[in-house]
Amino acid sequence: MSEALRKLLKEGNTPQHSTAITPHVGILTLHFQLYGCEDLKAKRKVFTSMRAIWGKESDLAVAETADHEALDCATWTIAALGTSSQLITQRLDQIEKTIQERVDAAILDIHREIL
């Protein structure tokens, strides 16, 4: 530790940041109708691409949030973190469009919320 930092800590004068970053959170919840799933393994396979693509993104969290044991429906939620609500809205638009193209299940309901 440098002498200057020790001196600041001893005096209780910690540097202040001039700008604060306010994170924004967007939540996209999709309710899917599934056909032909005979077991939970088949149901999970339908959503493998969703978890594989967006589950590794540092600004997103992806999880099945309801209907865990049901074979004919699924509810998935994607939470996005960003610096502005406009960027989050654009990101969620992109994700929703890609899900409609890649996931082999009908979307019954979409709910969005920006916090």
Secondary structure, DSSP 8 states (H G I E B T S, - for coil): --HHHHHHHHHT-----SS----EEEEEEEEEE--S--SHHHHHHHTHHHHHHHTT-TTEEEEEEE-SS-SSEEEEEEEEEES-HHHHHHHHHHHHHHHHHH--SEEEEEEEEE-
